[in-house]
Amino acid sequence: MTKFKIYFFLIVLFLQGCSSGSEYELRHGSINDSGIDTCSEYFGISPVSWSSGLVCTLVDWTANLWGTQQDGLYGRDALAARGDLLKFGSGLAGFDYTKMDQLGKPLTLQNVAWNENGSEISGEIWDCVRDNVTGLWWESKNATPTSMRYKGHLYTWFSSNQSENGGYAGTEVGGSCIGVIDISKCNTESYVRAINNASLCGYSDWRLPTIEELMSLAHRGRSSVQLGIDTNIFPNTSIEWTWSSTPDVTCPTCAWDITFNKNNLYDNIDHKDSAYSVRLVRGISKQYASNSRFISSSGTEDSEVFDSLTRLIWQRCAVGMN
């Protein structure tokens, strides 16, 4: 590591230690990379063979120019693969997480594996996770059936807020859980209320995440036999679908969800009476759907569009299109 990197890293640690949680959330609001840090390519002429899972930097792309545009060659994941990405915490690929204790403070020991019978002092359990890229805080799950945050509890989708429920509140009675006021009402709203009453990690502003926020946890570089999330940071992740707060505009009785289950890493819509898993979030919610989000440049054939949310600049048309 160069002297510049060492000095920069020390400054980062200093700033991290001197900032409050709310200040940290305001300073960091980027988007996560996909988790894909390998490449794929056709080789040969006749017959042609397809290879995937290749180390991008070890492949000669000079004869395959389209290959240099692959995901694994760019972004945080590529920097991490090259050893050039500085992180506040830890995480696979370009992901950067910090494990937090019950008071909302970083664990002293950050690189210890989860142990259901461990302690926060030993670094073996943690109540929350802070995403150092997006600034969001995430609830941790456990494997204790008597815990309110047990990974196996299921909830129906329900929101009494008419401005947010898409025109249909959902299903109030259903699911299976403990810890809510009325265990016959194991729904998303009752769970949010229960977690906030308990002041998880010292905060009472927990909420159901949007579908875009949930998707920011997706590690799409994992193999087909692994959960599509960093399980070192998020142990006890359910293989069930996980509810988001986002209702579907075409189906009032439906809402969006996601699964991190091995071969099925994608988002979907389901009816609100379905009983699914929940992982709560806190932090500044980004307005992904907004009429003012995208700002276009002059209307030329090759003009660009600025995304004010992600700060990315996009080509107006896909390559080869007018």
N, C-alpha and C positions, 0 to 999 in steps of 0.2 A: 504494500500500500504506500503510495507516495505521501510526502509530507503534507501536500495540499489536502489530500483526502482525509488524512488523520486530523488536521486542524478543523476541516469542515465538519467531520463527524463529531468532534468534541463540542463544537459550537451547537450542532443539532441536539446533542444530549443535554447541553446546558439549557437551551430553550425549552426542550421537552420537560425538564425537571422544574422549570420556573413558571410554567403556564398552567392555568386552570383548565378543567375539562371543557368549559364553554368556549374559552379562548382558542383552544386547540381545534375545536370543531369549526370555528370561523376561519382559521388559517388553512385548513386542509379540506378541499372539496372536489378533488379530482375523481376520475373514474378508474376502476380496476382494469387490468389487462385480462385476456381470456384464460391464461394459464397454459396456453399452447407454446412450447418452446422447441418443438421439433418440426421437421419438414418432410414433405413427400415429393416424389418425382417419378416420371417414366424414364426407364433406361433401355437402351438398345433400339434397334430399328425393326427387325423381324426375327423372332417375335419380340413384342414390346413387353417389358416387365414393369410392374408397379411396385414401388417400395415406399414404406411409410415409417414414421418413428425415427427418422434420420437426424443425426446431429447436424444442425444447419451449417455450422462453420466448417465441417469436414467434407462438404459436398462441393464439387466444382460446378458452379452454375453458369459458366461462361457460354456453354452451348445450349443452355435452357433459360433464356432470359426471363420467361414468365415466372420461373421459379423464384427469382429474387423478390417477388412481390408477396411472398407468403407471410402469414401471421408470425410464424416463429422467428423471423428475421428482424422484427421491429418491436418496439415498445419495452415496457418494464420487464417482461418475461425474457426477452433477448438480452437485455442488460444484465439480468440476474444470472443467466446461463453463462455469460462471459465473465462474471465476477465483478461487474462494474456498477452494480446497483447498491447504493447505501440505503439501509433501512433503519427505522426507529426501533422496530421490534423484530419479529421473525415470521416465517411463513414460506410455503412452497412457491416456486417460480417467482413472479413479481409481486405476489401478495405480501402484505406487511401488517402484522397484527401484534397487539399487546394484550396480554392476559391481565384481567383486573380482579381485585379481591372484593369482598362484600361491602367495603366502604368506598369502592370506586377508585382505589389506588392501584398502581401497577404492582404485580407480584415481584418480590425481590428476586426469586428464581424463575426465569422465563423459559428455560429450555428443558424442563422436566416433563416427562410423559404423564398423562392423566392416570390417576389411580383412585378409584371410587372410595377407597378406605383411607386416602391420604388427607393432607391438610393444606391450607393456603401457605402456611409457614414453610412446608416442605416443597411447595411449588407444584403439588400433585393434583390440586383441584382449583377451579376459578369460577366465579359467578358470572362474569361478563367478559366480552372481548371488544377491544377498540380497534376499528379498522383505521390504520394510520394513513391510508390513501383517501378514502371517502369521508373520513371524520365521523362515521356512524359507530354507535355502540350496539353490540348484539348480546342477547341473552344466551347463556350457556345452559345446556340440558344435562341431566344426570340419569343414572340407571336405577334409581331408588323409587319403587312403585308408590311409596307413601309420601313422596315429595311433590309439591305443587308443580315443580318444573321437570317432572318425569317425562322421559322421551316418548313414552307410550300413550300419554293422554291425547285424546282426540276431541276436536271442537267443530261445531257447525258454524257457518258464517252468519254473523248478525251485527248490524249497526243501526242504532236508533236515530243517527244523525242523517236527516233527510237530504242535506246538501252533499253528503258523501256516499250514500248507499246505492246510488244509481236508480232510485225510484222504487226500490223494494228492500225492506229492512232485513229480510232473510229469515232464518230459523232460530228462534230463541231457545226452544226446548230440544235437547238432543246431545249427542256426544257422550264422552265418558271421561271423568276427571275427578280430582279432589282439589280443595283449596279455594273454590269459589263460594259465594254466599249460598247459592242454591245449586246443589250438585245435579239437579235435573236440568239446569240451564248451563251446560258446558258449551258455551258459545264463545266466539272470539272477543266480543265486547266484555263479557263477564271475566274472562281471563285477563284482559288488559287491566280491568279495574282491580282485580286481586293482586296482580304484580305491582301496580302502583301503590296500593294500600300497604304492601310489604316494603316499599321503597328499595327495590332491588338495586344493589350497588350504590345506595344512597340517593337515588333519583326516583321521582314520581311522574316522569313525563314519557314513560314507555308507551309504544303504540304498535299497531299492526303495520308492517312494512308495505310499501308499494311493490308491485311486481318488478319494477326496474331495480329497486333496492335489493330485493331477494336475488335477482339475477346477478348482482355484483359479487355474490359469494360463489358463483358457479366456477369451478375449476375444470375447464373443458380439455385440459391436457392429461387428465387422469386416464388410466387404462379401463377397459370394459369390466374388469373385476373389482374396481374400486369405486367408492362413492365419489360423486362429482363435486367434492368440497374438500378443503384441507382438514382432514380428520384429526391431525395433530393438534389443531387449534379448536375444532368443533367436534369433539368426541360425542358419542351418543346421538348423532344425527339420525333422524327418523328416515326409514325407507318409504314412509307414506308420503302422499302429497302434502305440501305445506301451503297454507293459505296466505294470500296477500290481501291488502286492503282495497285493491283495485277492482271495482265492479266492471262487468262487461257491458259496453254500450249497445250491443245488439241483442242481449239477453238479460232483461232486468232481474231474473231469478238466478243469474250466474255471476261468478267472480273468478278472477285469475288466481292460479296457483302454480307451483313448480315442484318437481321431484328431483332429488339429488341421487336417486337410486341408479347406480351403475350404468346400465345400457340405455336408460331412459331420461337423460338429462335435458329436459326441455320444459317450457311453460305451456299452460293449458287453461281452459275454462271449465268449471264444473258448477253444478247446481248448489245453491247455498245450504241445502239441507244435508249435504255430504259431510261426514265427520272426518276431519283431517288434522294433521299436525300444525303447530303454530310455533314460530320463533319471533319474539318481539324485538323491536329496535328502538333506539332513541337518537336524537340528533336533528339537524336541520334538514327538513324534507325538500328535495328538489322538485320543481315543477316541470316534469317531463313533458306534459301536454300543455302547450301554451301557444297562442296565436303569435306571440312576439318572440318565440324562442329562436327561430331561424331568420337570418338577415341575409338577403341575396345581394350580390354585387350587380353591376350593370348587366343588362340582358343580352350579353354576347353569347355566341354559340358555345364557348368554352368557359363560361363564367363560373364563379364559385359561390358557395353558401357557407356562411359563418354560423356555427351552433353556439349560441350565447350560454348554454348550459354547460357543455363540456369544454368550450373554448377551442374546439376543433374546426378546421376549415375543410369542406368537402367539395368535390367536383359536382356541378349541378347534374350532369349525366354520367352514367356508367361508361367505361371505356368502350368505344365502338358504336355508341349511340349519339344521336343528335338531340 
